[in-house]
Amino acid sequence: MTDRLDRALLELAAALREELATAAQSAPERLLDIPTAAAALGVGRTRLYAELDSGRLRSVRVGRRRLVPSSAIAELAGGPS
């Protein structure tokens, strides 16, 4: 009985890991507005725009808004996305 329970728990754990991995891959990337991106980097708006203009920080345009992907913040900070 214990062996069956152990096998069932291992199968359940494997299924949960697979489901979490799939969900993480399909999650949309978060886009930050300029004040939020500046706060995340710990810099002011002027410095953030300087990083954008120099090409060290990626951004996207949505209509007239300029938004910074959260992965770009992590890349600039030197961490994983």
PDB file of N, CA, C and O in Angstrom:
ATOM      1  N   MET A   1       0.821  -1.196   0.000  1.00  0.00           N
ATOM      2  CA  MET A   1       0.000   0.000   0.000  1.00  0.00           C
ATOM      3  C   MET A   1       0.866   1.261   0.000  1.00  0.00           C
ATOM      4  O   MET A   1       0.551   2.219  -0.705  1.00  0.00           O
ATOM      5  N   THR A   2       1.935   1.277   0.766  1.00  0.00           N
ATOM      6  CA  THR A   2       2.819   2.432   0.832  1.00  0.00           C
ATOM      7  C   THR A   2       3.513   2.667  -0.506  1.00  0.00           C
ATOM      8  O   THR A   2       3.693   3.816  -0.910  1.00  0.00           O
ATOM      9  N   ASP A   3       3.904   1.601  -1.197  1.00  0.00           N
ATOM     10  CA  ASP A   3       4.548   1.746  -2.502  1.00  0.00           C
ATOM     11  C   ASP A   3       3.598   2.401  -3.499  1.00  0.00           C
ATOM     12  O   ASP A   3       4.007   3.271  -4.267  1.00  0.00           O
ATOM     13  N   ARG A   4       2.344   1.991  -3.492  1.00  0.00           N
ATOM     14  CA  ARG A   4       1.365   2.593  -4.396  1.00  0.00           C
ATOM     15  C   ARG A   4       1.173   4.068  -4.088  1.00  0.00           C
ATOM     16  O   ARG A   4       1.071   4.891  -4.998  1.00  0.00           O
ATOM     17  N   LEU A   5       1.124   4.395  -2.821  1.00  0.00           N
ATOM     18  CA  LEU A   5       0.963   5.784  -2.417  1.00  0.00           C
ATOM     19  C   LEU A   5       2.181   6.600  -2.835  1.00  0.00           C
ATOM     20  O   LEU A   5       2.036   7.707  -3.355  1.00  0.00           O
ATOM     21  N   ASP A   6       3.385   6.060  -2.611  1.00  0.00           N
ATOM     22  CA  ASP A   6       4.608   6.753  -3.014  1.00  0.00           C
ATOM     23  C   ASP A   6       4.630   7.003  -4.519  1.00  0.00           C
ATOM     24  O   ASP A   6       4.956   8.105  -4.961  1.00  0.00           O
ATOM     25  N   ARG A   7       4.283   5.983  -5.308  1.00  0.00           N
ATOM     26  CA  ARG A   7       4.257   6.138  -6.765  1.00  0.00           C
ATOM     27  C   ARG A   7       3.236   7.189  -7.190  1.00  0.00           C
ATOM     28  O   ARG A   7       3.502   7.997  -8.080  1.00  0.00           O
ATOM     29  N   ALA A   8       2.071   7.174  -6.553  1.00  0.00           N
ATOM     30  CA  ALA A   8       1.030   8.144  -6.886  1.00  0.00           C
ATOM     31  C   ALA A   8       1.483   9.563  -6.556  1.00  0.00           C
ATOM     32  O   ALA A   8       1.226  10.495  -7.317  1.00  0.00           O
ATOM     33  N   LEU A   9       2.154   9.723  -5.425  1.00  0.00           N
ATOM     34  CA  LEU A   9       2.658  11.050  -5.050  1.00  0.00           C
ATOM     35  C   LEU A   9       3.742  11.530  -6.007  1.00  0.00           C
ATOM     36  O   LEU A   9       3.774  12.708  -6.362  1.00  0.00           O
ATOM     37  N   LEU A  10       4.622  10.639  -6.425  1.00  0.00           N
ATOM     38  CA  LEU A  10       5.658  11.002  -7.394  1.00  0.00           C
ATOM     39  C   LEU A  10       5.052  11.401  -8.733  1.00  0.00           C
ATOM     40  O   LEU A  10       5.506  12.359  -9.359  1.00  0.00           O
ATOM     41  N   GLU A  11       4.042  10.681  -9.172  1.00  0.00           N
ATOM     42  CA  GLU A  11       3.359  11.026 -10.420  1.00  0.00           C
ATOM     43  C   GLU A  11       2.676  12.380 -10.307  1.00  0.00           C
ATOM     44  O   GLU A  11       2.722  13.188 -11.235  1.00  0.00           O
ATOM     45  N   LEU A  12       2.050  12.620  -9.176  1.00  0.00           N
ATOM     46  CA  LEU A  12       1.382  13.898  -8.947  1.00  0.00           C
ATOM     47  C   LEU A  12       2.392  15.041  -8.946  1.00  0.00           C
ATOM     48  O   LEU A  12       2.151  16.082  -9.559  1.00  0.00           O
ATOM     49  N   ALA A  13       3.508  14.858  -8.271  1.00  0.00           N
ATOM     50  CA  ALA A  13       4.540  15.890  -8.224  1.00  0.00           C
ATOM     51  C   ALA A  13       5.082  16.173  -9.619  1.00  0.00           C
ATOM     52  O   ALA A  13       5.298  17.334  -9.967  1.00  0.00           O
ATOM     53  N   ALA A  14       5.306  15.140 -10.422  1.00  0.00           N
ATOM     54  CA  ALA A  14       5.803  15.326 -11.787  1.00  0.00           C
ATOM     55  C   ALA A  14       4.783  16.083 -12.627  1.00  0.00           C
ATOM     56  O   ALA A  14       5.156  16.962 -13.405  1.00  0.00           O
ATOM     57  N   ALA A  15       3.520  15.760 -12.484  1.00  0.00           N
ATOM     58  CA  ALA A  15       2.471  16.442 -13.236  1.00  0.00           C
ATOM     59  C   ALA A  15       2.382  17.911 -12.836  1.00  0.00           C
ATOM     60  O   ALA A  15       2.197  18.774 -13.694  1.00  0.00           O
ATOM     61  N   LEU A  16       2.508  18.199 -11.563  1.00  0.00           N
ATOM     62  CA  LEU A  16       2.474  19.591 -11.094  1.00  0.00           C
ATOM     63  C   LEU A  16       3.667  20.382 -11.609  1.00  0.00           C
ATOM     64  O   LEU A  16       3.512  21.530 -12.027  1.00  0.00           O
ATOM     65  N   ARG A  17       4.862  19.781 -11.586  1.00  0.00           N
ATOM     66  CA  ARG A  17       6.050  20.465 -12.122  1.00  0.00           C
ATOM     67  C   ARG A  17       5.858  20.794 -13.601  1.00  0.00           C
ATOM     68  O   ARG A  17       6.186  21.895 -14.044  1.00  0.00           O
ATOM     69  N   GLU A  18       5.332  19.846 -14.356  1.00  0.00           N
ATOM     70  CA  GLU A  18       5.104  20.067 -15.783  1.00  0.00           C
ATOM     71  C   GLU A  18       4.085  21.182 -16.009  1.00  0.00           C
ATOM     72  O   GLU A  18       4.270  22.027 -16.885  1.00  0.00           O
ATOM     73  N   GLU A  19       3.036  21.185 -15.237  1.00  0.00           N
ATOM     74  CA  GLU A  19       1.999  22.209 -15.363  1.00  0.00           C
ATOM     75  C   GLU A  19       2.553  23.589 -15.023  1.00  0.00           C
ATOM     76  O   GLU A  19       2.256  24.559 -15.719  1.00  0.00           O
ATOM     77  N   LEU A  20       3.348  23.689 -13.970  1.00  0.00           N
ATOM     78  CA  LEU A  20       3.941  24.973 -13.592  1.00  0.00           C
ATOM     79  C   LEU A  20       4.907  25.473 -14.652  1.00  0.00           C
ATOM     80  O   LEU A  20       4.940  26.669 -14.942  1.00  0.00           O
ATOM     81  N   ALA A  21       5.695  24.576 -15.234  1.00  0.00           N
ATOM     82  CA  ALA A  21       6.632  24.963 -16.280  1.00  0.00           C
ATOM     83  C   ALA A  21       5.885  25.481 -17.508  1.00  0.00           C
ATOM     84  O   ALA A  21       6.296  26.468 -18.120  1.00  0.00           O
ATOM     85  N   THR A  22       4.802  24.821 -17.860  1.00  0.00           N
ATOM     86  CA  THR A  22       4.004  25.242 -19.008  1.00  0.00           C
ATOM     87  C   THR A  22       3.354  26.593 -18.742  1.00  0.00           C
ATOM     88  O   THR A  22       3.325  27.448 -19.627  1.00  0.00           O
ATOM     89  N   ALA A  23       2.839  26.794 -17.551  1.00  0.00           N
ATOM     90  CA  ALA A  23       2.186  28.059 -17.205  1.00  0.00           C
ATOM     91  C   ALA A  23       3.186  29.202 -17.203  1.00  0.00           C
ATOM     92  O   ALA A  23       2.852  30.309 -17.626  1.00  0.00           O
ATOM     93  N   ALA A  24       4.407  28.959 -16.738  1.00  0.00           N
ATOM     94  CA  ALA A  24       5.429  30.009 -16.696  1.00  0.00           C
ATOM     95  C   ALA A  24       5.836  30.427 -18.097  1.00  0.00           C
ATOM     96  O   ALA A  24       6.125  31.601 -18.326  1.00  0.00           O
ATOM     97  N   GLN A  25       5.865  29.498 -19.034  1.00  0.00           N
ATOM     98  CA  GLN A  25       6.263  29.816 -20.403  1.00  0.00           C
ATOM     99  C   GLN A  25       5.184  30.601 -21.133  1.00  0.00           C
ATOM    100  O   GLN A  25       5.501  31.392 -22.021  1.00  0.00           O
ATOM    101  N   SER A  26       3.928  30.406 -20.787  1.00  0.00           N
ATOM    102  CA  SER A  26       2.848  31.062 -21.508  1.00  0.00           C
ATOM    103  C   SER A  26       2.419  32.380 -20.868  1.00  0.00           C
ATOM    104  O   SER A  26       1.562  33.073 -21.416  1.00  0.00           O
ATOM    105  N   ALA A  27       2.989  32.737 -19.733  1.00  0.00           N
ATOM    106  CA  ALA A  27       2.615  33.978 -19.059  1.00  0.00           C
ATOM    107  C   ALA A  27       3.154  35.177 -19.860  1.00  0.00           C
ATOM    108  O   ALA A  27       4.316  35.171 -20.268  1.00  0.00           O
ATOM    109  N   PRO A  28       2.328  36.192 -20.085  1.00  0.00           N
ATOM    110  CA  PRO A  28       2.792  37.362 -20.834  1.00  0.00           C
ATOM    111  C   PRO A  28       3.794  38.159 -20.006  1.00  0.00           C
ATOM    112  O   PRO A  28       3.737  38.183 -18.776  1.00  0.00           O
ATOM    113  N   GLU A  29       4.708  38.806 -20.713  1.00  0.00           N
ATOM    114  CA  GLU A  29       5.711  39.614 -20.026  1.00  0.00           C
ATOM    115  C   GLU A  29       5.063  40.910 -19.537  1.00  0.00           C
ATOM    116  O   GLU A  29       4.205  41.484 -20.208  1.00  0.00           O
ATOM    117  N   ARG A  30       5.480  41.345 -18.385  1.00  0.00           N
ATOM    118  CA  ARG A  30       4.928  42.564 -17.803  1.00  0.00           C
ATOM    119  C   ARG A  30       5.615  43.771 -18.410  1.00  0.00           C
ATOM    120  O   ARG A  30       6.842  43.805 -18.502  1.00  0.00           O
ATOM    121  N   LEU A  31       4.839  44.762 -18.827  1.00  0.00           N
ATOM    122  CA  LEU A  31       5.363  46.013 -19.370  1.00  0.00           C
ATOM    123  C   LEU A  31       5.175  47.106 -18.327  1.00  0.00           C
ATOM    124  O   LEU A  31       4.081  47.293 -17.796  1.00  0.00           O
ATOM    125  N   LEU A  32       6.257  47.826 -18.040  1.00  0.00           N
ATOM    126  CA  LEU A  32       6.240  48.852 -16.996  1.00  0.00           C
ATOM    127  C   LEU A  32       6.209  50.239 -17.617  1.00  0.00           C
ATOM    128  O   LEU A  32       6.884  50.493 -18.615  1.00  0.00           O
ATOM    129  N   ASP A  33       5.424  51.138 -17.028  1.00  0.00           N
ATOM    130  CA  ASP A  33       5.464  52.519 -17.490  1.00  0.00           C
ATOM    131  C   ASP A  33       6.754  53.164 -16.983  1.00  0.00           C
ATOM    132  O   ASP A  33       7.475  52.574 -16.179  1.00  0.00           O
ATOM    133  N   ILE A  34       7.035  54.361 -17.450  1.00  0.00           N
ATOM    134  CA  ILE A  34       8.321  55.011 -17.146  1.00  0.00           C
ATOM    135  C   ILE A  34       8.525  55.234 -15.645  1.00  0.00           C
ATOM    136  O   ILE A  34       9.597  54.896 -15.143  1.00  0.00           O
ATOM    137  N   PRO A  35       7.564  55.779 -14.903  1.00  0.00           N
ATOM    138  CA  PRO A  35       7.795  55.965 -13.464  1.00  0.00           C
ATOM    139  C   PRO A  35       8.042  54.639 -12.722  1.00  0.00           C
ATOM    140  O   PRO A  35       8.882  54.579 -11.824  1.00  0.00           O
ATOM    141  N   THR A  36       7.321  53.594 -13.091  1.00  0.00           N
ATOM    142  CA  THR A  36       7.491  52.297 -12.440  1.00  0.00           C
ATOM    143  C   THR A  36       8.841  51.685 -12.781  1.00  0.00           C
ATOM    144  O   THR A  36       9.506  51.123 -11.911  1.00  0.00           O
ATOM    145  N   ALA A  37       9.251  51.790 -14.043  1.00  0.00           N
ATOM    146  CA  ALA A  37      10.555  51.267 -14.461  1.00  0.00           C
ATOM    147  C   ALA A  37      11.686  52.015 -13.763  1.00  0.00           C
ATOM    148  O   ALA A  37      12.659  51.403 -13.325  1.00  0.00           O
ATOM    149  N   ALA A  38      11.561  53.329 -13.660  1.00  0.00           N
ATOM    150  CA  ALA A  38      12.588  54.125 -12.971  1.00  0.00           C
ATOM    151  C   ALA A  38      12.680  53.716 -11.504  1.00  0.00           C
ATOM    152  O   ALA A  38      13.777  53.587 -10.959  1.00  0.00           O
ATOM    153  N   ALA A  39      11.537  53.516 -10.870  1.00  0.00           N
ATOM    154  CA  ALA A  39      11.544  53.103  -9.463  1.00  0.00           C
ATOM    155  C   ALA A  39      12.156  51.719  -9.306  1.00  0.00           C
ATOM    156  O   ALA A  39      12.877  51.465  -8.340  1.00  0.00           O
ATOM    157  N   ALA A  40      11.875  50.824 -10.244  1.00  0.00           N
ATOM    158  CA  ALA A  40      12.432  49.466 -10.169  1.00  0.00           C
ATOM    159  C   ALA A  40      13.946  49.480 -10.285  1.00  0.00           C
ATOM    160  O   ALA A  40      14.625  48.655  -9.674  1.00  0.00           O
ATOM    161  N   LEU A  41      14.479  50.412 -11.065  1.00  0.00           N
ATOM    162  CA  LEU A  41      15.934  50.527 -11.219  1.00  0.00           C
ATOM    163  C   LEU A  41      16.569  51.414 -10.151  1.00  0.00           C
ATOM    164  O   LEU A  41      17.786  51.405  -9.971  1.00  0.00           O
ATOM    165  N   GLY A  42      15.747  52.168  -9.454  1.00  0.00           N
ATOM    166  CA  GLY A  42      16.272  53.067  -8.428  1.00  0.00           C
ATOM    167  C   GLY A  42      16.919  54.310  -9.018  1.00  0.00           C
ATOM    168  O   GLY A  42      17.866  54.859  -8.453  1.00  0.00           O
ATOM    169  N   VAL A  43      16.395  54.751 -10.170  1.00  0.00           N
ATOM    170  CA  VAL A  43      16.921  55.952 -10.832  1.00  0.00           C
ATOM    171  C   VAL A  43      15.758  56.893 -11.105  1.00  0.00           C
ATOM    172  O   VAL A  43      14.594  56.523 -10.948  1.00  0.00           O
ATOM    173  N   GLY A  44      16.085  58.111 -11.515  1.00  0.00           N
ATOM    174  CA  GLY A  44      15.058  59.074 -11.880  1.00  0.00           C
ATOM    175  C   GLY A  44      14.661  58.940 -13.340  1.00  0.00           C
ATOM    176  O   GLY A  44      15.252  58.170 -14.096  1.00  0.00           O
ATOM    177  N   ARG A  45      13.643  59.708 -13.718  1.00  0.00           N
ATOM    178  CA  ARG A  45      13.166  59.665 -15.105  1.00  0.00           C
ATOM    179  C   ARG A  45      14.245  60.081 -16.100  1.00  0.00           C
ATOM    180  O   ARG A  45      14.378  59.471 -17.160  1.00  0.00           O
ATOM    181  N   THR A  46      15.011  61.109 -15.769  1.00  0.00           N
ATOM    182  CA  THR A  46      16.044  61.593 -16.691  1.00  0.00           C
ATOM    183  C   THR A  46      17.075  60.512 -16.958  1.00  0.00           C
ATOM    184  O   THR A  46      17.458  60.298 -18.108  1.00  0.00           O
ATOM    185  N   ARG A  47      17.529  59.829 -15.921  1.00  0.00           N
ATOM    186  CA  ARG A  47      18.506  58.747 -16.089  1.00  0.00           C
ATOM    187  C   ARG A  47      17.903  57.588 -16.877  1.00  0.00           C
ATOM    188  O   ARG A  47      18.578  56.988 -17.712  1.00  0.00           O
ATOM    189  N   LEU A  48      16.631  57.271 -16.614  1.00  0.00           N
ATOM    190  CA  LEU A  48      15.976  56.194 -17.341  1.00  0.00           C
ATOM    191  C   LEU A  48      15.908  56.521 -18.829  1.00  0.00           C
ATOM    192  O   LEU A  48      16.202  55.667 -19.665  1.00  0.00           O
ATOM    193  N   TYR A  49      15.524  57.751 -19.167  1.00  0.00           N
ATOM    194  CA  TYR A  49      15.477  58.136 -20.578  1.00  0.00           C
ATOM    195  C   TYR A  49      16.877  58.119 -21.202  1.00  0.00           C
ATOM    196  O   TYR A  49      17.018  57.793 -22.380  1.00  0.00           O
ATOM    197  N   ALA A  50      17.899  58.460 -20.439  1.00  0.00           N
ATOM    198  CA  ALA A  50      19.275  58.386 -20.955  1.00  0.00           C
ATOM    199  C   ALA A  50      19.638  56.938 -21.282  1.00  0.00           C
ATOM    200  O   ALA A  50      20.276  56.680 -22.303  1.00  0.00           O
ATOM    201  N   GLU A  51      19.243  55.996 -20.436  1.00  0.00           N
ATOM    202  CA  GLU A  51      19.504  54.580 -20.694  1.00  0.00           C
ATOM    203  C   GLU A  51      18.734  54.103 -21.929  1.00  0.00           C
ATOM    204  O   GLU A  51      19.252  53.314 -22.719  1.00  0.00           O
ATOM    205  N   LEU A  52      17.512  54.578 -22.088  1.00  0.00           N
ATOM    206  CA  LEU A  52      16.715  54.224 -23.267  1.00  0.00           C
ATOM    207  C   LEU A  52      17.342  54.794 -24.539  1.00  0.00           C
ATOM    208  O   LEU A  52      17.463  54.094 -25.544  1.00  0.00           O
ATOM    209  N   ASP A  53      17.738  56.062 -24.491  1.00  0.00           N
ATOM    210  CA  ASP A  53      18.326  56.715 -25.663  1.00  0.00           C
ATOM    211  C   ASP A  53      19.653  56.093 -26.068  1.00  0.00           C
ATOM    212  O   ASP A  53      19.981  56.045 -27.253  1.00  0.00           O
ATOM    213  N   SER A  54      20.418  55.617 -25.092  1.00  0.00           N
ATOM    214  CA  SER A  54      21.718  55.017 -25.400  1.00  0.00           C
ATOM    215  C   SER A  54      21.590  53.594 -25.929  1.00  0.00           C
ATOM    216  O   SER A  54      22.548  53.043 -26.470  1.00  0.00           O
ATOM    217  N   GLY A  55      20.405  52.995 -25.774  1.00  0.00           N
ATOM    218  CA  GLY A  55      20.191  51.630 -26.233  1.00  0.00           C
ATOM    219  C   GLY A  55      20.531  50.574 -25.195  1.00  0.00           C
ATOM    220  O   GLY A  55      20.428  49.381 -25.480  1.00  0.00           O
ATOM    221  N   ARG A  56      20.932  50.982 -24.000  1.00  0.00           N
ATOM    222  CA  ARG A  56      21.253  50.013 -22.949  1.00  0.00           C
ATOM    223  C   ARG A  56      20.001  49.419 -22.317  1.00  0.00           C
ATOM    224  O   ARG A  56      20.062  48.381 -21.656  1.00  0.00           O
ATOM    225  N   LEU A  57      18.867  50.082 -22.522  1.00  0.00           N
ATOM    226  CA  LEU A  57      17.593  49.610 -21.969  1.00  0.00           C
ATOM    227  C   LEU A  57      16.581  49.555 -23.107  1.00  0.00           C
ATOM    228  O   LEU A  57      16.372  50.541 -23.814  1.00  0.00           O
ATOM    229  N   ARG A  58      15.952  48.387 -23.276  1.00  0.00           N
ATOM    230  CA  ARG A  58      14.953  48.213 -24.331  1.00  0.00           C
ATOM    231  C   ARG A  58      13.613  48.786 -23.897  1.00  0.00           C
ATOM    232  O   ARG A  58      13.300  48.857 -22.709  1.00  0.00           O
ATOM    233  N   SER A  59      12.828  49.194 -24.893  1.00  0.00           N
ATOM    234  CA  SER A  59      11.465  49.631 -24.626  1.00  0.00           C
ATOM    235  C   SER A  59      10.609  49.316 -25.844  1.00  0.00           C
ATOM    236  O   SER A  59      11.119  48.995 -26.918  1.00  0.00           O
ATOM    237  N   VAL A  60       9.305  49.413 -25.654  1.00  0.00           N
ATOM    238  CA  VAL A  60       8.354  49.228 -26.745  1.00  0.00           C
ATOM    239  C   VAL A  60       7.379  50.395 -26.720  1.00  0.00           C
ATOM    240  O   VAL A  60       7.135  51.007 -25.680  1.00  0.00           O
ATOM    241  N   ARG A  61       6.839  50.678 -27.868  1.00  0.00           N
ATOM    242  CA  ARG A  61       5.824  51.724 -27.943  1.00  0.00           C
ATOM    243  C   ARG A  61       4.456  51.077 -28.100  1.00  0.00           C
ATOM    244  O   ARG A  61       4.261  50.185 -28.925  1.00  0.00           O
ATOM    245  N   VAL A  62       3.530  51.539 -27.301  1.00  0.00           N
ATOM    246  CA  VAL A  62       2.140  51.120 -27.411  1.00  0.00           C
ATOM    247  C   VAL A  62       1.351  52.414 -27.570  1.00  0.00           C
ATOM    248  O   VAL A  62       1.098  53.129 -26.601  1.00  0.00           O
ATOM    249  N   GLY A  63       0.971  52.695 -28.798  1.00  0.00           N
ATOM    250  CA  GLY A  63       0.358  53.988 -29.079  1.00  0.00           C
ATOM    251  C   GLY A  63       1.404  55.070 -28.865  1.00  0.00           C
ATOM    252  O   GLY A  63       2.474  55.035 -29.473  1.00  0.00           O
ATOM    253  N   ARG A  64       1.099  56.017 -28.013  1.00  0.00           N
ATOM    254  CA  ARG A  64       2.060  57.085 -27.702  1.00  0.00           C
ATOM    255  C   ARG A  64       2.874  56.785 -26.446  1.00  0.00           C
ATOM    256  O   ARG A  64       3.780  57.539 -26.091  1.00  0.00           O
ATOM    257  N   ARG A  65       2.550  55.690 -25.782  1.00  0.00           N
ATOM    258  CA  ARG A  65       3.238  55.339 -24.531  1.00  0.00           C
ATOM    259  C   ARG A  65       4.515  54.574 -24.810  1.00  0.00           C
ATOM    260  O   ARG A  65       4.579  53.770 -25.740  1.00  0.00           O
ATOM    261  N   ARG A  66       5.512  54.822 -24.015  1.00  0.00           N
ATOM    262  CA  ARG A  66       6.761  54.068 -24.062  1.00  0.00           C
ATOM    263  C   ARG A  66       6.786  53.191 -22.817  1.00  0.00           C
ATOM    264  O   ARG A  66       6.715  53.690 -21.694  1.00  0.00           O
ATOM    265  N   LEU A  67       6.888  51.878 -23.023  1.00  0.00           N
ATOM    266  CA  LEU A  67       6.861  50.931 -21.920  1.00  0.00           C
ATOM    267  C   LEU A  67       8.128  50.089 -21.922  1.00  0.00           C
ATOM    268  O   LEU A  67       8.700  49.801 -22.973  1.00  0.00           O
ATOM    269  N   VAL A  68       8.552  49.704 -20.736  1.00  0.00           N
ATOM    270  CA  VAL A  68       9.790  48.947 -20.571  1.00  0.00           C
ATOM    271  C   VAL A  68       9.434  47.523 -20.138  1.00  0.00           C
ATOM    272  O   VAL A  68       8.774  47.343 -19.115  1.00  0.00           O
ATOM    273  N   PRO A  69       9.864  46.502 -20.903  1.00  0.00           N
ATOM    274  CA  PRO A  69       9.616  45.118 -20.482  1.00  0.00           C
ATOM    275  C   PRO A  69      10.363  44.808 -19.187  1.00  0.00           C
ATOM    276  O   PRO A  69      11.480  45.284 -18.981  1.00  0.00           O
ATOM    277  N   SER A  70       9.755  44.023 -18.329  1.00  0.00           N
ATOM    278  CA  SER A  70      10.404  43.681 -17.060  1.00  0.00           C
ATOM    279  C   SER A  70      11.711  42.923 -17.296  1.00  0.00           C
ATOM    280  O   SER A  70      12.638  43.027 -16.493  1.00  0.00           O
ATOM    281  N   SER A  71      11.790  42.166 -18.385  1.00  0.00           N
ATOM    282  CA  SER A  71      13.037  41.450 -18.686  1.00  0.00           C
ATOM    283  C   SER A  71      14.168  42.422 -19.021  1.00  0.00           C
ATOM    284  O   SER A  71      15.334  42.123 -18.760  1.00  0.00           O
ATOM    285  N   ALA A  72      13.839  43.579 -19.594  1.00  0.00           N
ATOM    286  CA  ALA A  72      14.862  44.576 -19.905  1.00  0.00           C
ATOM    287  C   ALA A  72      15.435  45.175 -18.620  1.00  0.00           C
ATOM    288  O   ALA A  72      16.626  45.477 -18.547  1.00  0.00           O
ATOM    289  N   ILE A  73      14.586  45.344 -17.615  1.00  0.00           N
ATOM    290  CA  ILE A  73      15.046  45.834 -16.305  1.00  0.00           C
ATOM    291  C   ILE A  73      16.036  44.830 -15.725  1.00  0.00           C
ATOM    292  O   ILE A  73      17.099  45.210 -15.236  1.00  0.00           O
ATOM    293  N   ALA A  74      15.681  43.543 -15.782  1.00  0.00           N
ATOM    294  CA  ALA A  74      16.554  42.499 -15.237  1.00  0.00           C
ATOM    295  C   ALA A  74      17.870  42.433 -16.007  1.00  0.00           C
ATOM    296  O   ALA A  74      18.925  42.239 -15.403  1.00  0.00           O
ATOM    297  N   GLU A  75      17.826  42.590 -17.330  1.00  0.00           N
ATOM    298  CA  GLU A  75      19.055  42.559 -18.131  1.00  0.00           C
ATOM    299  C   GLU A  75      19.971  43.710 -17.763  1.00  0.00           C
ATOM    300  O   GLU A  75      21.178  43.519 -17.611  1.00  0.00           O
ATOM    301  N   LEU A  76      19.413  44.904 -17.618  1.00  0.00           N
ATOM    302  CA  LEU A  76      20.231  46.067 -17.278  1.00  0.00           C
ATOM    303  C   LEU A  76      20.813  45.930 -15.879  1.00  0.00           C
ATOM    304  O   LEU A  76      21.947  46.340 -15.629  1.00  0.00           O
ATOM    305  N   ALA A  77      20.039  45.354 -14.971  1.00  0.00           N
ATOM    306  CA  ALA A  77      20.503  45.181 -13.597  1.00  0.00           C
ATOM    307  C   ALA A  77      21.477  44.011 -13.485  1.00  0.00           C
ATOM    308  O   ALA A  77      22.099  43.820 -12.440  1.00  0.00           O
ATOM    309  N   GLY A  78      21.613  43.226 -14.557  1.00  0.00           N
ATOM    310  CA  GLY A  78      22.558  42.116 -14.557  1.00  0.00           C
ATOM    311  C   GLY A  78      22.008  40.837 -13.976  1.00  0.00           C
ATOM    312  O   GLY A  78      22.764  39.907 -13.697  1.00  0.00           O
ATOM    313  N   GLY A  79      20.702  40.774 -13.787  1.00  0.00           N
ATOM    314  CA  GLY A  79      20.098  39.580 -13.225  1.00  0.00           C
ATOM    315  C   GLY A  79      19.373  38.784 -14.277  1.00  0.00           C
ATOM    316  O   GLY A  79      19.297  39.192 -15.436  1.00  0.00           O
ATOM    317  N   PRO A  80      18.824  37.619 -13.866  1.00  0.00           N
ATOM    318  CA  PRO A  80      18.050  36.816 -14.826  1.00  0.00           C
ATOM    319  C   PRO A  80      16.717  37.468 -15.128  1.00  0.00           C
ATOM    320  O   PRO A  80      16.188  38.205 -14.296  1.00  0.00           O
ATOM    321  N   SER A  81      16.169  37.212 -16.298  1.00  0.00           N
ATOM    322  CA  SER A  81      14.884  37.796 -16.670  1.00  0.00           C
ATOM    323  C   SER A  81      13.725  37.097 -16.045  1.00  0.00           C
ATOM    324  O   SER A  81      12.577  37.482 -16.270  1.00  0.00           O
TER     325      SER A  81
END
